[in-house]
Amino acid sequence: MADFKRPPKEIVDKLAKIGSATASGELKKLGIRNPHIIGPVARTPGKAIAGPAMTLLFMPKREDIYPEGEYVEPDVQVHRHALIEAQPGDVVVVDARGSMSSGTFGEMMLTYFRGKGGAGIVVDGCIRDFPEVQKLNLPMWIRGTTPNFHTQTDQFPMAHAVPIACGGVLVFPGDVIVADDDGAVVVPQALAAELAEKGGEHSEWEVFSRMKLAEGGDLRKYYPLTDEARSEYEEWKKTNG
């Protein structure tokens, strides 16, 4: 699936403006019960991104398949290829099986990924070299950190650009990741355009509702926006562009 298609950039740009909470809530209305990748948390506070997923799959070591060593067959440095084949704006999403002892990536690889325009990483597991990695200003959602390299303990990278389960959520290559301090959300590519439209409208009326609530407006009227308040909102929107 290395030749997977990514959604149009204009759709991704719209999704970048709505945030993970709005994305999650609107996806529920579209039939996706829980799009939240549970486990990885924001380690770069204040960063908010959206981008197509380049996936990476780790699997448990088995001696007949993966002997001891850092770079051996059938690895062929699969985790490097996930970064090499990622395009500018991509989010690398890793099913590292929640391992707290395997450093999926380190400083050098993430320096490369950041340099080529990577948007961020979501890892259901750990990275290493964190003191240096955090200087890259690369948005990260991870479970934790470790001094161990990627195949030092109990797993190895088996494939990239394939469907994975990250934090209990199915992620296909090309799905859109929307992530901020609330967490990372998976937007199925087939729903990305519809969510961008609905999420954008939601974000617009929230600006109005927030203003009215700050002025002491009735919570029951303005959040969520009721039919009673909608004409007032539409007039405000005309006046404020």
C-alpha positions in Angstrom: 0.0 0.0 0.0 3.0 2.3 -0.4 1.3 4.1 -3.3 -1.7 5.1 -1.2 -3.5 8.4 -2.0 -3.5 11.4 0.3 -6.5 13.7 0.6 -6.3 17.1 -1.1 -4.3 19.7 0.8 -7.2 22.2 1.0 -9.2 19.6 3.0 -6.3 19.0 5.3 -5.8 22.7 5.8 -9.5 23.1 6.8 -9.2 20.2 9.3 -6.2 21.8 10.8 -8.4 24.7 11.9 -11.0 22.8 13.8 -9.1 21.0 16.6 -9.3 17.5 17.9 -12.3 18.1 20.2 -14.5 19.4 17.4 -13.2 16.7 15.0 -14.1 13.9 17.6 -17.5 15.3 18.3 -18.5 15.8 14.7 -17.1 12.4 13.7 -19.5 10.9 16.3 -22.4 12.4 14.4 -20.9 10.9 11.2 -20.9 7.4 12.8 -17.4 7.1 14.2 -17.9 6.3 17.9 -14.3 6.8 19.2 -11.6 8.2 16.9 -9.3 9.2 19.8 -5.9 7.4 19.8 -5.6 6.5 23.4 -2.2 6.4 25.1 0.0 8.8 23.2 -0.1 12.3 24.8 1.1 15.7 23.7 4.8 16.3 24.5 5.0 19.6 22.7 2.4 21.7 24.4 0.6 24.3 22.3 1.2 22.5 19.0 -1.8 21.7 16.8 -1.5 19.8 13.5 -3.4 18.0 10.8 -1.9 15.8 8.1 -2.1 12.5 6.2 -1.0 9.4 8.1 2.2 7.5 7.1 1.9 4.3 9.1 4.5 2.1 10.7 3.9 -1.3 12.2 6.0 -3.0 14.9 5.5 -6.7 15.8 6.8 -9.0 18.6 10.2 -10.5 18.0 10.3 -14.2 17.2 13.7 -15.8 16.9 13.2 -17.6 13.7 12.0 -14.4 12.0 14.1 -11.8 13.7 17.5 -12.8 15.2 19.4 -10.6 17.6 20.9 -7.4 16.2 20.0 -3.8 15.6 19.8 -3.9 11.8 19.1 -7.4 10.4 16.7 -9.1 8.0 13.7 -8.8 7.7 14.0 -5.3 9.1 15.8 -3.7 6.1 15.5 -0.6 8.2 11.7 -0.5 7.7 11.3 2.3 10.3 13.7 4.5 8.2 11.6 3.9 5.0 8.5 5.2 6.8 10.3 8.5 7.2 12.0 8.4 3.8 8.7 7.8 1.9 6.8 10.3 4.0 5.9 13.5 2.2 6.0 17.1 3.6 3.0 17.6 5.8 2.6 13.9 6.7 2.2 12.6 10.2 4.0 9.4 11.0 1.7 7.2 13.0 3.3 4.2 14.8 1.8 1.0 16.2 4.6 0.2 18.7 2.2 -2.0 20.7 2.3 0.3 23.7 5.9 -0.8 24.4 7.7 1.3 27.0 11.1 -0.3 26.3 11.5 0.3 22.5 12.7 3.6 21.2 10.9 3.8 17.9 12.9 6.8 16.6 15.8 8.9 17.9 17.3 12.3 17.3 18.9 11.7 14.0 15.9 10.2 12.3 13.5 12.8 13.6 16.0 15.5 12.6 15.7 14.1 9.1 11.9 13.9 9.2 11.6 17.5 10.5 14.1 18.7 7.9 12.0 17.3 5.0 8.8 18.9 6.3 7.2 16.3 8.4 4.2 17.6 10.4 4.6 15.5 13.5 4.6 12.0 15.0 2.0 9.9 16.9 3.6 6.9 18.6 1.8 4.2 20.6 5.1 3.6 22.4 8.3 5.5 23.0 11.1 7.5 21.4 14.6 8.0 22.6 17.1 11.0 22.7 14.3 13.1 24.0 16.5 16.0 25.4 17.7 16.6 21.8 14.5 15.7 20.0 12.5 18.3 21.9 14.8 21.0 20.5 13.6 20.1 17.0 10.2 21.7 17.8 8.6 18.7 16.1 5.0 18.1 17.3 4.9 14.8 19.2 2.2 12.6 20.7 3.9 9.7 22.4 3.5 7.3 25.4 7.0 8.1 26.9 10.7 7.9 26.4 13.4 5.3 26.8 17.2 5.1 26.2 16.8 1.8 24.2 17.0 1.6 20.5 14.1 0.3 18.4 14.9 -3.5 18.3 16.8 -3.7 21.6 14.1 -5.5 23.5 11.0 -7.3 22.4 9.8 -6.0 19.0 10.9 -5.0 15.5 9.5 -2.9 12.6 7.7 -5.2 10.2 5.9 -2.9 7.7 5.1 0.6 6.7 2.3 2.2 4.7 -0.1 -0.6 5.9 -3.2 -0.5 8.1 -2.4 -0.4 11.8 -4.0 -0.3 15.2 -2.6 2.7 17.1 -3.9 3.3 20.6 -6.9 1.0 19.9 -7.9 2.8 16.7 -7.7 1.6 13.2 -5.5 3.9 11.0 -5.2 3.5 7.2 -2.4 5.2 5.3 -3.8 8.5 4.1 -6.3 9.0 6.9 -6.0 12.4 8.4 -4.6 12.9 11.9 -5.9 16.0 13.8 -3.9 16.5 17.0 -3.5 19.1 19.7 -3.2 19.2 23.5 -6.4 17.2 23.8 -4.9 14.3 21.9 -4.8 12.8 18.5 -7.9 11.9 16.4 -8.1 9.7 13.3 -10.3 11.1 10.5 -11.1 8.4 7.9 -10.1 9.7 4.6 -13.6 9.0 3.1 -15.1 11.4 5.7 -12.4 14.1 5.6 -14.2 16.4 3.2 -17.5 16.2 5.0 -15.9 16.7 8.4 -13.9 19.7 7.1 -17.2 21.3 6.1 -19.2 20.5 9.2 -16.3 21.1 11.5 -15.6 24.5 10.0 -19.3 25.5 10.5 -19.1 24.3 14.1 -15.9 26.3 14.8 -17.6 29.4 13.4 -20.6 29.4 15.6 -18.5 28.5 18.6 -16.7 31.8 18.2 -20.1 33.6 18.4 -21.3 31.4 21.3 -18.1 32.0 23.2 -18.5 35.7 22.9 -22.1 35.6 24.1 -21.3 33.3 27.0 -18.4 35.7 28.0 -21.0 38.5 28.1 -23.2 36.5 30.4 -25.5 35.0 27.8 -27.7 32.0 28.6 -25.8 28.7 28.3 -29.0 26.9 27.3 -29.4 29.3 24.3 -25.9 29.7 23.1 -24.2 26.3 23.7 -24.9 24.4 21.7 -26.4 27.0 19.4 -30.1 26.8 19.4 -32.6 27.6 16.6 -33.6 30.6 18.7 -30.1 32.0 18.6 -29.3 31.1 15.0 -30.8 34.2 13.4 -28.8 36.3 15.8 -25.7 34.3 14.9 -26.3 34.7 11.2 -26.6 38.5 11.6 -23.4 38.6 13.6 -21.6 36.6 10.9 -22.7 39.0 8.2 -21.6 42.0 10.2 -18.2 40.4 11.1 -17.5 38.7 7.8 
